[in-house]
Amino acid sequence: MNQLKFISRNEAVARMNELGAAGKSFFFLIDYDESHCLVEEPADIPSEELLFAFPGVNNLAGVSMDTPHPEHFEWKPFPQTFQEYARSFDVVHRNIHGGNSFLVNLTCATPVKTDLTLRQVFEHSKARYRLWVKDSFTMFSPEIFVRIEDGFIYSHPMKGTIDASLPDAARVLLEDEKEAAEHATIVDLIRNDLSRVATEVTVTRYRYLDELRTNFGRLLQMSSEIRGLLPQGFTASLGDIFFSLLPAGSITGAPKPSTLSIIAEAETYQRGFYTGVTGYFDGKNLDSAVMIRFLEQDADGEYWFKSGGGITFRSQVKSEYEEMIQKVYVPVY
């Protein structure tokens, strides 16, 4: 990461405003704490250090994509024990019952033994958003953060997961009261977030299902779409608008300020770039992703997969623990 020029939150806001006002294209990468930010014009991104592939845009031109496709590969997670997870869950549940939060996204870091490389996962993953940072991490996210198109801002929060191979899986997921409550809470949070920067905010699609393929099988995930109208000349304030929506509500919870404190108390590791955001502005429109589905390489060369899920007062510790483990996968098949 030596050639990547990370800047502070304030510098990133100013840089996004400047490039937005000039109608110039740029790529951006922001960690969970908003302390390490990258905002660069495409020509200034060293492809030997960072590669991205988003819908309709990438920096893969002239890049050799020749890592072997892994027909068979080792993938062995070593999740924290149920007792370790339960301690973090209890912190969250105690705060929810104390009225400090309605929804908390609790995440964990799981060591993984694999013969895949970060570059292989990037090159062969099937995902809407893919990102590779040399010797650091790769991300293969299905989750949109916000999109800006023709003066409208859209968000697509994703909450609710089930094994698609289960009998009548779609109906079971849609009728699950816990999942429905979690999804409703996050949709309301995102609607309120967008109302801070846009007018005419409305839920245009509610609780639709997407199917994801993984190395273990298929998953169904529940999403909604929320839309608002941005003010005229918004591109000159693009950084202010974007950062006012961070951190993403779908990976924190509601209400945000108190929930962030609960997460800091309950989680046993630093998220880093996991659950941060990344995206691209083409001079008029913007697309971005929440950095979930995340494989990280530490300084010793060990791999860590970061995953989690939303906790509400209806949550059961055993099922939440199992969902966290279920999400430790790579979409390589």
Disulfide bonds with the S-S distance in Angstrom:
none
